[in-house]
Amino acid sequence: MIAIIGGDGQLGQDLLKTLAPREARPVSHSELDITDRERTLRVVEKMKPDWIINAAAMTNVDLCETENTRAFEINALGARHLAEASRSTGARLIQIGTDYVFDGTKDGPYIETDMPHPINAYGITKLAGELYTTYLNKNHYLVRTSGLYGLHPCRGKGGKNFIDTMLGAASKNDSLRIVADEVLTPTFTEDLATQIDKMIEAEPPFGTYHATNSGQCSWFEFAEAIFEKSGVKITLEKTTAAEWGAPARRPAYSVLANTALLAQGIDIMPAWEDALGRYLVKKLDS
C-alpha cells in the first residue's frame, strides 16, 4: 500500500489517480498534520504502508518569507517526522523536493550532485527537509521538481496555478507585465505522477532524482505559450524580478536536468510545451 501524504493537494490527487492500481491511499491534512510528530508516528504505524509519498508542503514562496517558522514546521520538521515514521515501519519514502534549493547562478541545468544553496525561506526549509530525509531513512527517493501546475486546485496558492492566473488576468486586462529574467521548467503534475509510478515500478537505487518536464523557458515565454495555445490575444510586456518586487527572491535560473533518471533508463518526462498543450485541452474539457 502507498500512503500519499497531502493526497488532497494538486500533486497528491494526480498521484492518487495514477497509483490507484497499486493500492494508493490519500492522507489529507485534516487526517494528519505532519507537524505533529507523535500523531504522525501513530498514524503511519497503524497504516503500515509499503511506501510513503510526502506531497505535503507549504509552497507559497512569498508567504514562507513572512511565516518562516510555520514553513520550517511543515517543510522541514514535517519531512523529518515522516522520515522517522517510515524508518520505524520499514516503508520506503519518496520526498518531493524543489528546484528552489539552488541559487540560480549556474550556467547550465542543475544535476543531482550539485551543491544546494537556497536564497529564500522556502528553499531553506525544503533543503532542511531533504537533509532530515536523507539522514533518517536510507530507503528514500528525494524527487526534486519545478514549477508545478495541474488540473486540481493548489491548496497552498489560493487554488490557482500560474496558468489559471494568466488566463484570469487576460480576461480583465488588455496587456500584462511578466517576469522575463527567471528561467525554469514548468512541470505538469500528471507527468510527474506518471514518472513517480515508473520509479516505484523500477525501484532504482535510492537517492536523489530530478524529475521535470524537459526543456526550459522564462515565465514570460511560458505566458506567451499559454496564450498562443489558448488562442488568447493579449499584449505582453517584459519586466524583471527586481522591478516586480516580490517579497521572496527567486533563483534566476533553476532548470533541473533529469540526469539520474536518464542514467537508470527511466526518464519518461516529455517536453514542457507538449505538457502544456495536453493540460489546456483537459482544462477546456473539464
Secondary structure, 3 states (H helix, E strand, C coil): CEEEECCCCHHHHHHHHHCHHHCEEEECCCCCCCCCHHHHHHHHHHHCCCEEEECCCCCCHHHHHHCHHHHHHHHHHHHHHHHHHHHHHCCEEEEEEEHHHCCCCCCCCECCCCCCCCCCHHHHHHHHHHHHHHHHCCCEEEEEECCEECCCCCHHHCCCCHHHHHHHHHCCCCEEEEECCCEECCEEHHHHHHHHHHHHHHCCCCEEEECCCECCEEHHHHHHHHHHHHCCCCEEEEECHHHHCCCCCCCCECCECCHHHHHCCCCCCCEHHHHHHHHHHHHHHC
